[in-house]
Amino acid sequence: MRPRPLHRLAGLLAGLWLPLAVPAQSLTPQVTQPRASIVVFAAFSCAYCAQAAQTLAALQRRYPDTLAVQFKHFPLSADAEDVLAHEAALAAAAQGKFPALHEALFRQPRRALDRAALDQLAEQAGLDMARYRRDLDGHVWRGRVEDDRREAAAFGVRATPTFFVQGFKLEGLQDASVFETLIEQARTRGGSGAAPSTLQEASHARR
């Protein structure tokens, strides 16, 4: 699908009221001054998202100091099991271990993400298991997942994965070359300081 320019996205959002965007989970915490950013709405139970995660990991290796990759939670359904995987990832984020559990969740074969599997992955990722279990048993992070789902709806996200890259909306699996073109354009433009995320840009364009 052809990328959708930012000004068109902003036009679609005209007249909508959106709260300040909830911060995404960073997959590149080491990048402090990004020249380009990718925000991905994805589901841990989605096989296409697992493939996309591999593409994003390769891009992180290619642009280790200039690309910021951020994750937004968009489970495929409201079923407890689909949502629980995202709650587990947020519990990991609260302990500073989101990238590790994110990678483990997408490596899980056949997208088997029941509670027993989540607990095992969390333990392997080195989480404080007592704190993790309290978070999951109390559904501490379910509201945050719903915040991301509402934001996805407001930005017209209908499928996983959906990406926002330097002012363009990309739906479905994409070849790495599509991302590379947009990233290289951002690098060529240069500039100093951290580049805002595409969602922030879209929000500002509406004002």
BELLIN-V317247 format. One record per backbone hydrogen bond with DSSP energy under -0.5 kcal/mol. CO is the residue of the C=O (numbers start at 0). NH is the residue of the N-H. Records with the same first field share a line. If there is no record, write none. Layout:
# BELLIN-V317247
CO = NH ; NH
This chain:
# BELLIN-V317247
2 = 4
3 = 168
4 = 8
5 = 9
6 = 10
7 = 11
8 = 12
9 = 13
10 = 13
12 = 15
15 = 17
23 = 25
24 = 70
27 = 30
29 = 31
33 = 194
35 = 67
36 = 165
37 = 39 ; 69
38 = 163
39 = 41 ; 71
40 = 160 ; 161
41 = 73
42 = 45
44 = 46
45 = 49
46 = 50
47 = 51
48 = 52
49 = 53
50 = 54
51 = 55
52 = 56
53 = 57
54 = 58
55 = 59
56 = 60
57 = 61
58 = 62
60 = 63
62 = 65 ; 66
65 = 34 ; 35 ; 67
66 = 68
67 = 37
68 = 26 ; 27
69 = 39
70 = 24
71 = 41 ; 73
78 = 82
79 = 83
80 = 84
81 = 85
82 = 85 ; 86
83 = 87
84 = 88
85 = 89
86 = 90
87 = 91
88 = 92
89 = 93
90 = 94
91 = 94 ; 96
92 = 95
96 = 100
97 = 101
98 = 102
99 = 103
100 = 104
101 = 105
102 = 106
103 = 107
104 = 107
107 = 110
108 = 111
110 = 112
113 = 117
114 = 118
115 = 119
116 = 120
117 = 121
118 = 122
119 = 123
120 = 124
121 = 126
122 = 125
126 = 128
127 = 131
128 = 132
129 = 133
130 = 134
131 = 135
132 = 136
133 = 137
134 = 139
135 = 138
138 = 141
140 = 144
141 = 145
142 = 146
143 = 147
144 = 148
145 = 149
146 = 150
147 = 151
148 = 152
149 = 153
150 = 154
151 = 156
152 = 155
155 = 157
160 = 171
161 = 40
162 = 169
163 = 38
164 = 167
166 = 5
167 = 164 ; 169
168 = 3
169 = 162
174 = 177 ; 178
175 = 179
176 = 180
177 = 181
178 = 182
179 = 183
180 = 184
181 = 185
182 = 186
183 = 187
184 = 188
185 = 189
196 = 200
197 = 201
198 = 202
199 = 203
200 = 204
201 = 205
202 = 205
203 = 206
